Amino acid sequence: MINKPKMPIFNETNDSVSWAKWTWNPVTGCEHGCKFCYARAIATSARMAEIYPNGFEPTFHEYRLACPSNTVLKASNNSKDRRVFVCSMADLFGKWVPDAWIDKVFQAAFQNPQFEYLFLTKWPKRYSMLSELPMAWLGASVIKQADVERIERDMTSFSAHAGIVRWISLEPMLESIKFNDLSWCDLVVIGAQTGTSQPDGWHAPFA
């Protein structure tokens, strides 16, 4: 059981995150099994056991669908202040995620267009469901050359209006990667593995 707040709101990011003010995790957990996953390390840590009683098992927190309606968007000239990173602790579009979960997350987003929603997935084929959001960043994760052909195909298979940002994240970039065409891509984020301590005992040093 999770100690649910009476009025759930978005989590505010810290100063090290320059591209979004908020995170929103109506779904947590993932089955990709990436050995370097920061989210799994957090969700399975002893200090977070109360918040993640299911560890990193895919979990739908339906009460968090109220977060967009409950979070006050203050007047600001900084575009970061309206940006929300959705499911920073999950892959919302993973093959194991039921359509019903995604539908409910989309519905909450549609009802609160005052925010700009940022998504990132290894399976962008499901992005066609999001094309009507007034403002959204639709991102795909690429970590090795074998991902490129599939990502290029799926990220160009849906239409994108002026409010949609199509982006890719090469983080962690595990090897040299060459794309065939990036004319469709608005933004590329590149990063290396910095450090992790996983529940199976696997460790990578922190920089």
C-alpha positions in Angstrom: 0.0 0.0 0.0 1.2 3.5 -0.8 0.5 6.5 1.4 -1.5 8.5 -1.1 -1.6 12.3 -0.8 -5.0 13.9 -0.6 -4.2 16.1 -3.6 -1.5 14.6 -5.7 0.5 17.0 -7.8 3.6 16.8 -10.1 7.0 16.3 -8.6 9.2 19.3 -9.1 12.7 18.7 -10.6 15.9 20.1 -9.1 18.2 22.7 -10.6 20.3 20.0 -12.4 17.3 19.4 -14.8 17.3 22.3 -17.3 14.6 21.1 -19.7 11.6 20.4 -17.5 10.2 21.7 -14.3 8.1 18.6 -13.4 7.9 14.8 -13.5 4.7 12.8 -13.5 4.7 9.0 -12.9 1.2 7.6 -13.3 2.9 4.4 -14.4 6.2 3.1 -12.9 8.3 0.0 -13.5 9.8 -1.5 -16.7 10.6 -4.9 -18.2 13.4 -3.9 -20.6 16.0 -5.2 -18.2 18.7 -2.6 -19.0 21.6 -3.3 -16.6 22.4 0.4 -16.3 18.8 1.6 -15.5 18.8 4.5 -13.0 15.1 4.2 -12.4 15.3 0.5 -11.3 18.2 1.4 -9.0 16.0 4.1 -7.3 12.8 2.0 -7.2 14.5 -1.0 -5.6 16.6 0.9 -3.1 15.8 0.5 0.6 15.2 4.2 1.1 12.4 4.2 -1.5 10.7 1.0 -0.5 7.7 2.8 1.0 7.1 4.8 -2.2 7.7 1.7 -4.5 6.2 -1.3 -2.7 6.2 -3.2 -5.9 9.8 -2.4 -6.6 10.3 -2.0 -10.4 7.3 -4.2 -11.4 5.1 -2.3 -13.9 2.4 -0.6 -11.7 -0.4 1.8 -12.6 -0.9 4.5 -10.0 -4.4 5.7 -11.0 -4.7 8.3 -8.3 -1.8 10.2 -10.0 -4.0 10.9 -13.0 -5.3 13.9 -11.0 -1.8 15.5 -10.9 -2.2 17.7 -14.0 -5.5 19.2 -12.7 -4.1 19.7 -9.2 -0.8 21.3 -10.1 -0.9 25.1 -10.4 0.9 26.5 -13.4 2.1 30.0 -12.4 2.5 32.7 -15.0 6.1 32.6 -16.3 8.1 33.5 -19.4 10.3 30.5 -18.9 9.0 27.6 -21.2 10.6 25.1 -18.8 8.0 25.9 -16.2 5.2 24.2 -18.2 7.2 21.1 -19.3 6.4 17.8 -17.7 8.5 14.6 -18.1 6.0 11.8 -18.2 7.0 8.4 -16.7 10.6 9.2 -15.8 10.4 5.9 -13.8 8.9 3.8 -16.5 8.6 3.2 -20.3 4.9 4.1 -20.8 4.9 2.6 -24.2 6.6 -0.7 -23.4 5.0 -3.9 -24.9 3.8 -5.0 -21.5 1.8 -1.7 -20.8 -1.9 -2.2 -21.4 -3.6 0.2 -23.8 -6.0 1.1 -21.0 -3.2 2.6 -18.9 -1.9 4.7 -21.8 -5.4 5.8 -22.7 -6.1 7.1 -19.2 -2.7 9.0 -19.1 -3.5 10.6 -22.5 -7.0 11.6 -21.4 -5.5 13.4 -18.3 -3.0 15.1 -20.6 -5.7 16.1 -23.1 -7.8 17.6 -20.3 -4.9 19.8 -19.2 -3.3 21.4 -22.3 -1.7 24.1 -20.2 1.3 21.8 -19.8 3.8 20.5 -22.4 4.3 16.8 -22.0 7.6 15.1 -22.7 7.8 11.4 -23.5 10.7 9.0 -24.1 10.4 5.3 -25.1 12.3 2.4 -26.7 9.1 1.5 -28.5 7.9 4.7 -30.4 5.6 2.6 -32.7 2.8 3.5 -30.2 3.2 7.2 -30.6 0.4 7.5 -33.2 -1.9 7.6 -30.2 -0.4 11.0 -29.2 -0.4 12.9 -32.4 -3.2 15.2 -31.3 -1.7 16.6 -28.2 -1.4 20.4 -28.7 2.2 20.4 -27.3 4.4 17.3 -26.7 7.9 16.1 -27.0 7.9 12.5 -28.5 11.3 10.9 -27.9 13.0 7.6 -28.7 15.9 6.0 -26.9 18.8 4.8 -29.0 21.8 3.2 -27.3 23.4 1.1 -30.1 23.5 0.9 -33.8 21.0 -2.0 -34.0 18.3 0.4 -32.7 18.7 2.9 -35.6 16.6 1.3 -38.4 13.6 0.6 -36.2 13.7 4.0 -34.6 14.0 5.9 -37.9 11.1 3.9 -39.3 8.8 4.3 -36.3 9.6 8.0 -35.6 8.7 8.9 -39.1 5.5 6.8 -39.4 3.2 9.4 -37.7 2.4 12.9 -38.6 3.5 15.8 -36.4 2.0 19.3 -36.3 3.8 22.4 -35.2 3.4 21.7 -31.5 5.2 18.4 -31.6 8.9 18.0 -31.0 10.4 14.8 -32.3 13.7 13.9 -30.5 16.1 11.1 -29.7 18.1 10.3 -26.7 21.5 8.6 -27.1 21.9 8.1 -23.4 23.8 6.1 -22.5 25.5 5.9 -25.9 27.2 2.5 -25.7 28.9 2.5 -29.1 29.4 4.7 -32.2 26.1 5.3 -33.9 25.4 6.4 -37.5 22.0 7.5 -38.6 20.8 7.4 -42.2 18.6 10.6 -42.0 17.9 12.9 -39.1 16.0 15.6 -41.1 12.9 14.6 -39.1 14.5 15.1 -35.7 14.3 18.3 -33.8 16.7 17.5 -31.0 19.4 15.0 -30.1 20.5 14.4 -26.5 23.8 12.6 -26.0 25.2 11.2 -22.8 27.4 8.5 -21.3 26.9 6.0 -18.5 27.8 8.0 -15.3 27.2 5.4 -12.6 24.7 3.0 -11.1 24.2 0.5 -8.3 21.7 -2.2 -9.4 19.7 -4.6 -7.2 21.5 -7.6 -8.8 24.8 -6.3 -7.5 26.0 -4.8 -10.8 27.9 -1.6 -10.3 29.3 1.1 -12.6 31.5 3.9 -11.1 30.1 7.4 -10.7 32.0 10.1 -12.6 
